[in-house]
Amino acid sequence: MKYLSLPVHLLKFWYPEALVVLIRTWRNIILYLEEDLAVGLMFRLLFVPLFHDSSIVGRGLSFLFRSCRILIGLFAFLAATLLVITLAGYWFLLPGLIFYATGVYGLILKGFFFAGIVLFVNHIFSHPHKKVWQIKSAEEVWQCSYVGKNDLGFDKLLKTERVFNLLAYLELSPVGLSGFAGDVSQSEVLQKVWEIGKKFRVPYLYHEHFFVALLSLTPGVESGLLKLGVSSEDFYDALDFLQRRADMWRVVWVFDEDFRTRHLKGVNRGWLGVPTPNLDLVGEDLTKRASKERVPDFIGRQEVVSRIINILSLEAGRNVLLVGEPGSGRGALVGYLAKLIISGDAPAALSTKRLVRLNETKLLSGITAQGELAERIKNIFEDVKNSGNIIVYMDEIQNFGVGEVDSKYNLYSLMESFLESSDFQFVAVTDAASYTKILEKDKSFARIFTRVVLPPATVSETADILKTHAILGERYKKIRTSVPAILEIAKLSAEYIKTQVLPDAAIKVFEECLVSADQGWVRKSVVEKVVQARTSVPVGEAGAEIKHDLLNLEETIHGRMVNQVEAVTAVAGVLRRAAAELRDKNRPIGSFLFVGPTGVGKTELAKTLVDVYFQGKGNFARFDMSEYQSSESVNRLIGGSGEEGILTETVRQHPYSLILLDEFEKADPKILTLFLQVDGSVKKRSGR
């Protein structure tokens, strides 16, 4: 019956459905041309002066140039319309023309007709009739699915290539899941898979969606998955990752239903911008760069983005100081603001702004005298004022000489009058230490800028950011990254890398993992090796040899020490619990106070632990506390007056180590108090 209705389907495909596609194609082409040529905008601005030149000549040139732009646009619209009409005419007449046309022309037409038949066959047999967003109930799922009713079985789905691919991204094999099949009704599966399709906004439902739906509905599945080291939530993460990859890789054609024109509502589309030659010499136009390059979205911390946009949209007090640690995404956020302006997604107050970064090095280049620098700055800000649509971005504003009085060229003092003027708008960036040490003390600076704090990304936000990096890494470097590896990078970076903040710390680890990929894959094992090499801290599950050593720790220690059974047993128990991660990770692995007379083995026990548990003498630091008997000794340990502390530097360079505080009772009381406050980490005087 299905094949008997093919002629009817062919007629529908060739005429009414093709007409819809052609009309959609024509509309998309016109919208694309309008976004590029701005014909409607030129009509509205026909008598508005070019570049703020209100003279008669300026208005005349405006009318002339805009009229030419309008004519070019109308010609492009007409050409596109005629092209689509011609294609439509040939398409609709093609079934009849093939019977009358002869010669080479006839062969060409027959070739086109055959291509049309191939498109029809592909349309009927290769794609479901509807997309997920078009169906109204779970009973219609089969109409948007590549899975047939006879294929709906756990074991059948497990053997498909798409499910195998899903499991590969979870570091699982079909063998490990072969016994998970359960008794689930078809109606439950259809409802669940429909929910999954809507959640991940997929166009069609594939085998992996049905597989995850079946798996999540199977009774007692979580306990079984736990033995494999995953949860049902991990399968949803994998689906999310694969759909993101498909969306990023997909090429959308002008005839597609989801074709979207790229908004170009921002900077200078109406030729209203004023040339800024002096600013261009020392600045980088971030909005111009965003129009040419692919700028990633800013993931997470959207409340910070919203606050910055709100401040920049004010009529007064609209300068922003973004305070955040290097690596927290300060530059990425500013770049994202430029992207919002270019894409037309910024509010009206920012929609025509240019975001220009002031380059300190270029600003000082070739300067030999203070007066020369003052003249250059004056010319730059005259450009900014005349333009009237520029936001000046000052990266690391503390480097511009805020609070300095003895520097050769104090940029801030020369720029202060412009910073205080309501004619100009600024976005500045600094870190927390510089803000506290320098900027906060300057009352005029605090009055000029509204401070916005950018916290480091969370582990969850970092994982989302890494997914984008992983997709790009797979596309351009042909190296795939598993979903557990992505989550492991985010988690371990937050836990072990203290010299950088998220997401930058995790991105650096990910880049190292790409270099260390195993057979084209970045898996959890690769991540653990990279983090261990980077931090000198063992991560991941203990191997068989290490487990044996831990179980026989007392025996190993007694191979080097005689007696002290009670002390050795207590120490070994603590270390085993730490290795099994049955401890607070914010606390030290173990804190022991060895009490006893000289010669009983206190120091020897510590040295034995280094060799047995910490696997090397490089992870041992001994401090003779009799050398720290004065109150000033605290500075020697944790730093002060610009100097590094002995203890803090030792811990920073060797975070996984045993610290022996010998003759602890002889230390100054302030030092005793300091160690009472240690909670698995210690801060230097600088706050690091």
C-alpha positions in Angstrom: 0.0 0.0 0.0 2.9 2.3 0.8 4.4 1.9 -2.6 1.0 2.3 -4.4 0.8 5.8 -2.9 4.2 6.8 -4.2 2.8 8.7 -7.3 0.6 10.8 -5.0 3.6 11.5 -2.8 5.7 12.4 -5.8 3.1 14.9 -7.0 2.9 16.5 -3.5 6.7 16.6 -3.4 7.1 18.1 -6.8 4.5 20.9 -6.6 3.0 22.0 -3.2 6.0 21.0 -1.1 8.5 22.3 -3.6 6.6 25.6 -3.7 6.9 26.0 0.0 10.7 25.3 -0.2 11.2 27.8 -3.0 9.2 30.5 -1.2 11.2 29.9 2.0 14.5 30.0 0.0 13.5 33.3 -1.6 12.6 34.8 1.7 15.8 33.7 3.3 17.9 35.1 0.4 16.1 38.4 0.7 16.6 38.6 4.5 20.3 37.7 4.1 20.8 40.4 1.5 18.9 42.9 3.6 21.1 42.2 6.6 24.2 42.7 4.5 23.1 45.7 2.4 20.7 47.4 4.9 18.4 48.8 2.2 15.6 49.5 4.6 17.9 51.3 7.0 19.3 53.4 4.1 15.8 54.5 3.1 15.2 55.7 6.7 18.5 57.5 6.8 18.4 58.9 3.3 18.7 62.6 4.4 20.7 62.0 7.5 24.3 63.3 7.2 27.2 60.9 6.7 29.6 60.7 9.5 28.0 63.6 11.4 28.7 66.1 8.6 25.7 68.4 8.7 26.9 70.8 5.9 25.1 71.1 2.6 27.9 69.1 0.9 27.7 66.4 3.6 23.9 66.1 3.2 24.3 66.0 -0.6 26.9 63.3 -0.4 24.7 61.4 2.0 21.8 61.4 -0.4 24.1 60.3 -3.3 25.8 57.5 -1.5 22.7 56.2 0.2 20.8 56.3 -3.0 23.5 54.2 -4.7 23.4 51.7 -1.8 19.6 51.5 -2.2 19.8 50.9 -5.9 22.5 48.2 -5.5 20.3 46.5 -2.9 17.1 46.7 -5.0 19.1 45.3 -8.0 20.3 42.4 -5.7 16.7 41.8 -4.6 15.4 41.7 -8.2 18.2 39.4 -9.3 17.5 37.0 -6.5 13.8 37.1 -7.1 14.3 36.4 -10.9 16.7 33.6 -10.1 14.2 31.9 -7.8 11.3 32.4 -10.2 13.4 30.9 -13.1 14.3 27.9 -10.9 10.7 27.5 -9.9 9.5 27.6 -13.5 12.0 25.0 -14.7 11.2 22.8 -11.7 7.4 22.8 -12.2 7.7 22.4 -16.0 10.5 19.8 -15.9 8.2 16.7 -15.9 6.6 17.9 -19.2 9.8 19.3 -20.8 11.6 16.0 -20.7 9.2 14.6 -23.3 9.6 17.4 -25.8 13.2 18.6 -25.4 15.8 16.8 -27.6 19.5 16.7 -28.1 22.0 17.9 -25.5 19.3 20.2 -24.0 17.0 17.2 -23.6 19.8 15.1 -21.9 20.5 17.9 -19.5 16.8 18.2 -18.6 16.5 14.5 -18.1 19.6 14.6 -15.9 17.9 17.3 -13.7 14.7 15.3 -13.6 16.6 12.2 -12.5 18.2 14.3 -9.8 14.8 15.4 -8.7 13.6 11.8 -8.4 16.7 11.0 -6.3 15.8 13.9 -4.0 12.2 12.5 -3.8 13.5 9.0 -2.9 15.8 10.5 -0.3 13.0 12.6 1.1 10.6 9.6 1.4 12.9 6.9 2.6 15.8 8.6 4.3 14.1 11.0 6.6 11.1 10.7 9.0 8.0 12.5 7.9 8.0 15.0 10.8 10.5 16.6 13.2 10.3 16.3 17.0 8.9 19.8 17.4 6.1 19.1 14.9 4.5 16.1 16.7 1.7 16.7 19.3 1.8 13.5 21.4 4.0 10.5 22.3 1.9 8.3 20.0 3.4 10.2 17.0 7.0 9.5 18.0 7.4 7.0 15.2 6.8 9.7 12.6 9.9 11.6 13.8 12.1 8.6 14.5 14.8 6.6 12.6 14.0 3.6 14.8 11.2 1.2 13.7 8.8 -0.5 16.0 10.5 -3.8 15.5 13.8 -2.3 16.6 12.6 -1.3 20.0 14.5 -3.7 22.2 17.3 -3.2 24.6 19.6 -5.8 23.1 18.8 -4.7 19.5 19.6 -1.1 20.3 22.8 -2.1 22.1 24.1 -3.6 18.9 23.6 -0.4 16.8 26.5 1.8 15.7 25.0 5.0 17.2 24.6 3.4 20.6 28.1 2.0 20.4 29.3 5.5 19.7 27.4 6.9 22.7 29.0 4.3 25.0 32.4 5.1 23.6 32.0 8.7 24.8 31.1 7.3 28.2 34.1 4.9 28.2 31.8 1.9 28.3 31.4 -1.2 26.2 28.2 -3.0 25.1 29.3 -6.1 27.0 29.1 -4.3 30.3 25.4 -3.3 29.7 24.2 -6.5 28.1 22.4 -7.7 31.2 20.5 -4.4 31.9 17.3 -5.2 29.9 14.2 -4.8 32.0 10.4 -5.0 31.5 9.2 -1.6 30.4 6.0 -0.8 28.5 6.2 0.7 25.1 4.0 3.7 26.1 6.4 4.6 28.8 9.3 4.4 26.4 7.6 6.6 23.8 6.7 9.2 26.4 10.2 9.2 27.8 12.0 9.4 24.4 9.7 12.3 23.4 10.7 14.2 26.6 14.4 13.5 25.8 13.9 14.8 22.2 12.3 18.0 23.5 14.9 18.5 26.2 17.9 18.3 23.9 16.0 20.0 21.0 16.9 17.3 18.5 15.3 17.3 15.0 14.8 13.5 14.9 15.0 10.7 17.3 17.8 8.1 16.9 18.7 4.8 18.5 20.7 6.4 21.3 17.6 8.4 22.4 15.5 5.2 22.7 18.4 3.4 24.4 18.7 6.1 27.1 14.9 6.2 27.5 14.8 2.4 28.0 17.8 2.4 30.3 16.5 5.2 32.5 13.1 3.4 32.9 14.7 0.0 33.8 14.0 -0.9 37.5 17.1 -0.8 39.7 19.3 0.5 36.9 21.2 3.0 39.2 22.8 0.3 41.3 23.9 -1.6 38.2 25.4 1.5 36.6 27.1 2.4 39.9 29.2 -0.8 39.5 30.3 0.5 36.1 31.3 3.9 37.6 28.5 5.9 35.9 24.9 7.1 36.5 21.9 7.6 34.3 22.7 11.4 34.5 26.0 10.6 32.7 24.0 9.3 29.8 22.1 12.5 29.6 25.4 14.4 29.7 26.6 12.3 26.7 23.4 13.0 24.7 23.8 16.7 25.4 27.5 16.6 24.3 26.7 14.7 21.1 23.8 17.1 20.2 26.0 20.1 20.8 28.6 18.6 18.5 26.0 17.9 15.8 24.7 21.5 16.1 28.2 23.0 15.9 29.2 20.8 12.9 26.0 21.1 11.0 25.9 23.2 7.8 22.6 25.1 7.5 21.6 25.8 3.9 19.5 28.7 2.7 16.5 26.4 2.0 16.5 24.8 5.5 13.6 25.5 7.8 16.0 26.6 10.6 18.1 28.9 8.5 18.7 32.1 10.4 20.3 35.2 9.0 23.2 36.5 11.0 22.1 39.8 12.6 24.4 42.7 11.8 22.4 45.5 13.6 25.4 47.0 15.3 28.3 49.2 14.4 28.1 51.8 11.6 25.5 50.0 9.4 24.0 53.4 8.7 27.3 55.1 7.9 26.8 57.3 10.9 30.2 56.5 12.5 32.9 59.1 12.6 36.5 58.2 11.5 38.8 57.8 14.5 42.4 57.8 13.0 44.2 58.6 16.3 42.3 56.0 18.3 42.8 53.4 15.5 46.6 53.8 15.9 46.6 52.7 19.5 43.4 50.6 19.8 41.9 47.3 18.8 38.2 47.4 17.7 36.7 44.3 19.4 33.4 44.8 17.7 35.1 44.7 14.3 36.9 41.6 15.3 33.7 40.0 16.5 32.1 40.7 13.1 35.0 38.7 11.4 35.8 36.0 13.8 33.8 33.4 15.7 33.6 34.6 19.3 32.4 31.9 21.7 29.4 32.5 24.0 30.2 33.3 27.6 29.0 30.3 29.6 27.7 30.7 33.1 27.8 33.7 35.5 25.0 35.4 33.5 24.1 37.6 36.4 27.5 39.3 36.0 26.9 39.8 32.3 23.4 41.2 32.9 24.8 43.6 35.6 27.5 44.9 33.3 25.0 45.5 30.4 22.6 47.3 32.8 25.4 49.6 34.0 26.6 50.4 30.5 23.0 51.2 29.5 22.7 53.9 32.1 22.7 57.6 31.3 25.1 58.5 34.1 27.6 56.5 36.2 28.0 54.0 33.3 31.7 53.1 33.7 32.4 49.5 34.7 35.4 48.1 36.6 35.4 44.3 36.2 37.4 42.7 39.1 38.4 39.1 38.7 41.4 36.8 38.8 43.4 36.2 35.7 41.9 33.1 34.0 38.4 33.7 35.3 37.2 34.7 31.9 37.5 38.5 32.0 38.7 38.9 28.5 36.2 36.4 27.2 33.3 38.3 28.9 34.4 41.6 27.2 34.7 39.8 23.9 31.2 38.4 24.4 29.9 42.0 24.9 31.3 42.9 21.5 29.6 39.8 20.0 26.2 40.9 21.5 26.6 44.3 19.9 27.4 42.9 16.5 24.7 40.2 16.6 22.0 42.8 17.5 21.3 41.1 20.8 22.5 44.1 23.0 19.9 46.5 24.3 19.1 49.7 22.4 21.5 51.8 24.4 24.4 49.6 23.3 23.3 48.5 19.9 25.4 50.9 17.9 28.4 51.1 20.2 32.0 50.3 19.3 34.1 48.5 21.9 37.7 49.5 21.5 40.6 48.2 23.6 43.2 50.8 24.4 46.7 49.2 24.0 49.1 50.6 26.6 52.2 49.5 24.6 51.1 51.3 21.4 50.0 54.3 23.4 53.6 54.8 24.7 55.3 53.8 21.5 57.6 56.5 20.2 56.9 58.9 23.1 59.9 60.8 24.3 58.3 63.5 26.5 55.3 63.9 28.9 53.9 66.7 26.7 54.0 64.5 23.6 52.1 61.8 25.5 49.5 64.3 26.7 48.9 65.6 23.2 48.5 62.0 21.9 45.9 61.2 24.6 44.1 64.5 23.9 43.8 63.6 20.2 42.6 60.1 21.0 39.8 61.2 23.2 38.8 64.0 20.8 38.2 61.1 18.3 36.2 59.2 20.9 34.1 62.3 21.8 33.4 63.2 18.1 32.4 59.6 17.4 29.9 59.5 20.3 29.5 55.7 20.2 32.7 54.3 21.6 33.3 52.4 24.8 36.9 52.4 25.7 38.2 49.1 27.1 41.3 49.3 29.4 42.7 45.9 30.2 44.7 45.7 33.5 44.0 49.3 34.4 46.4 49.2 37.3 49.2 49.2 34.7 48.1 52.7 33.6 49.7 54.2 36.6 46.8 54.6 39.0 48.1 55.8 42.4 51.7 56.3 41.1 53.5 59.6 41.5 57.1 58.8 40.5 56.7 57.0 37.2 58.0 58.6 34.1 54.7 58.6 32.2 51.7 58.5 34.5 49.0 57.6 32.0 46.2 57.7 34.6 46.8 61.3 35.6 46.8 62.4 32.0 43.5 60.5 31.4 41.8 61.4 34.6 39.9 64.3 33.2 38.5 62.2 30.4 37.6 59.4 32.9 35.6 61.8 35.0 33.8 63.3 32.0 30.3 62.1 31.2 31.1 62.4 27.5 33.1 59.1 27.7 32.4 55.6 28.7 34.9 53.0 29.9 35.1 49.3 30.7 38.2 48.5 32.8 39.6 45.2 34.1 41.8 44.4 37.1 42.4 41.6 39.6 41.4 41.5 43.2 44.9 42.1 44.7 45.5 45.2 42.5 42.1 46.6 43.3 42.6 46.2 47.1 46.3 47.4 47.0 46.0 50.3 44.5 42.6 51.2 43.1 40.4 51.0 46.1 42.5 53.6 47.9 42.0 56.2 45.2 38.7 57.9 46.0 38.3 59.6 42.7 38.8 56.2 40.9 36.2 54.6 43.1 33.8 57.4 42.3 34.3 57.0 38.5 33.8 53.3 38.2 31.1 50.9 39.4 32.8 47.7 40.6 31.5 44.3 39.3 33.1 41.2 40.7 33.6 38.2 38.3 34.0 35.0 40.4 35.8 32.0 38.9 33.6 29.5 37.0 32.1 26.7 38.9 33.0 23.1 38.2 29.7 22.6 36.3 30.2 25.8 34.2 33.8 24.8 33.5 32.6 21.4 32.2 30.2 23.2 29.8 33.0 25.4 28.6 35.3 22.3 28.1 32.6 20.6 26.0 32.9 23.4 23.4 36.7 23.0 23.5 36.4 19.2 23.1 34.1 19.6 20.1 36.5 22.0 18.4 39.4 19.7 19.3 37.7 16.8 17.7 36.9 18.7 14.5 40.2 20.3 13.9 42.7 18.0 15.7 40.8 14.7 15.2 41.1 13.9 18.9 38.0 12.8 20.7 37.3 13.5 24.4 35.0 11.3 26.5 32.4 13.0 28.7 33.8 11.5 31.9 37.2 12.9 30.9 35.7 16.4 30.5 34.0 16.2 34.0 37.3 14.8 35.4 39.3 17.7 34.0 36.9 20.3 35.6 36.9 18.5 38.9 40.6 17.8 39.3 41.5 21.3 38.1 39.4 22.8 40.9 40.7 20.4 43.5 44.5 20.3 42.7 45.5 23.3 40.7 45.6 26.3 43.1 47.9 28.6 41.1 45.2 29.3 38.5 41.4 29.6 38.6 38.6 28.1 36.6 38.0 27.9 33.7 41.5 28.8 32.6 43.2 26.1 34.8 41.0 23.4 33.3 41.5 24.7 29.7 45.3 24.5 30.2 44.9 20.9 31.5 42.7 20.0 28.5 45.2 21.3 26.0 47.9 19.1 27.7 45.5 16.2 27.5 45.1 16.7 23.7 48.9 16.3 23.3 48.9 13.2 25.5 45.9 11.6 23.9 45.9 7.8 23.7 45.0 6.3 20.3 43.1 9.5 19.3 41.1 9.6 22.6 41.3 11.7 25.8 39.9 9.5 28.5 39.9 9.7 32.3 43.2 7.8 32.5 44.9 10.4 30.3 43.5 13.2 32.5 44.7 11.6 35.7 48.2 11.2 34.2 48.4 14.8 33.1 47.1 16.2 36.4 49.5 14.0 38.3 52.5 15.1 36.2 51.4 18.7 36.6 50.9 18.8 40.3 53.0 15.8 41.6 49.9 14.6 43.4 48.7 11.0 42.8 45.1 11.1 41.4 42.8 8.4 40.3 42.1 4.9 41.7 45.1 3.2 43.4 46.7 0.4 41.4 47.1 -3.2 42.6 50.6 -2.6 43.8 49.7 0.5 45.8 46.7 -1.3 47.3 49.0 -4.1 48.4 51.4 -1.6 50.0 48.6 0.1 51.8 47.2 -3.1 53.2 50.7 -4.1 54.4 51.8 -0.6 55.5 52.5 -1.6 59.1 54.7 -4.5 58.0 56.6 -2.3 55.6 57.2 0.3 58.3 58.3 -2.2 60.8 60.9 -3.4 58.3 62.7 -0.2 59.0 61.6 0.5 62.6 61.5 -1.7 65.7 58.6 -1.5 68.2 56.3 1.6 68.3 53.4 -0.7 67.3 50.7 1.6 68.6 52.0 4.7 66.8 52.6 2.8 63.5 49.1 1.3 63.6 47.5 4.7 64.2 49.5 6.3 61.4 48.8 3.5 59.0 45.0 3.6 59.7 44.8 7.3 58.9 46.8 6.9 55.7 44.6 4.1 54.5 41.4 6.1 55.1 43.0 9.0 53.2 43.9 6.8 50.3 40.3 5.5 50.2 39.1 9.1 50.2 37.3 8.6 53.5 38.3 12.0 54.7 37.5 15.7 54.4 39.4 16.9 51.3 39.8 20.3 52.7 41.9 18.8 55.6 45.5 17.5 55.5 46.0 13.8 54.7 47.0 13.4 58.3 48.2 15.5 61.2 50.4 13.7 63.8 52.0 14.9 67.0 54.8 12.5 67.8 55.6 12.8 71.5 58.6 11.1 73.1 62.2 11.5 74.3 65.1 11.8 71.9 66.1 8.6 70.0 62.8 6.7 70.1 62.3 7.1 66.3 60.0 10.2 65.8 62.0 11.6 62.9 62.8 8.1 61.5 59.1 7.3 61.4 58.5 10.5 59.3 61.3 9.6 56.9 60.0 6.1 56.6 56.5 7.4 55.7 58.1 9.5 52.9 59.7 6.5 51.3 56.8 4.1 51.8 53.7 6.4 51.3 54.9 9.4 49.4 57.3 7.4 47.2 60.3 9.6 47.2 62.6 11.9 49.2 61.6 14.9 47.1 58.3 15.0 48.9 59.8 15.6 52.3 60.5 19.0 54.0 62.0 19.3 57.5 61.8 22.5 59.5 63.9 22.9 62.6 61.5 24.9 64.7 64.3 25.9 67.1 65.2 28.4 64.4 61.8 30.1 64.6 61.8 31.3 68.2 61.1 35.0 67.5 57.8 36.6 66.6 59.3 37.8 63.3 59.8 34.2 62.3 56.3 34.1 61.0 57.3 36.2 58.0 60.1 33.8 57.2 57.6 31.0 57.0 54.7 32.6 55.1 56.4 35.6 53.5 56.3 39.3 54.1 57.5 42.7 52.7 57.6 41.3 49.1 59.6 38.2 50.1 58.5 34.6 49.6 58.0 32.4 52.6 60.0 29.2 53.1 57.0 27.1 54.1 54.6 28.5 51.5 57.0 28.1 48.6 57.8 24.6 49.7 54.1 23.7 49.8 53.5 25.4 46.5 56.2 23.6 44.7 55.6 20.2 46.4 51.9 20.1 47.3 52.0 16.3 47.9 54.6 16.0 50.6 55.3 15.3 54.3 56.2 18.4 56.4 58.2 17.6 59.5 58.1 20.3 62.2 61.0 19.2 64.3 61.2 20.4 68.0 57.9 22.1 67.5 57.7 23.1 71.1 60.6 25.6 70.7 58.7 27.7 68.1 57.3 31.1 68.9 53.7 31.1 70.2 52.5 33.0 67.1 53.8 30.1 64.9 52.0 27.6 67.1 48.8 29.6 66.6 49.4 29.7 62.8 49.5 26.0 62.6 46.4 25.6 64.6 44.6 27.5 61.8 46.0 25.3 58.9 43.0 23.7 57.1 44.7 21.7 54.4 46.0 24.9 52.8 48.0 27.9 53.9 48.0 31.5 52.5 50.9 33.7 52.0 51.0 37.3 53.3 50.0 38.4 49.8 46.7 36.4 50.2 47.7 33.8 47.6 
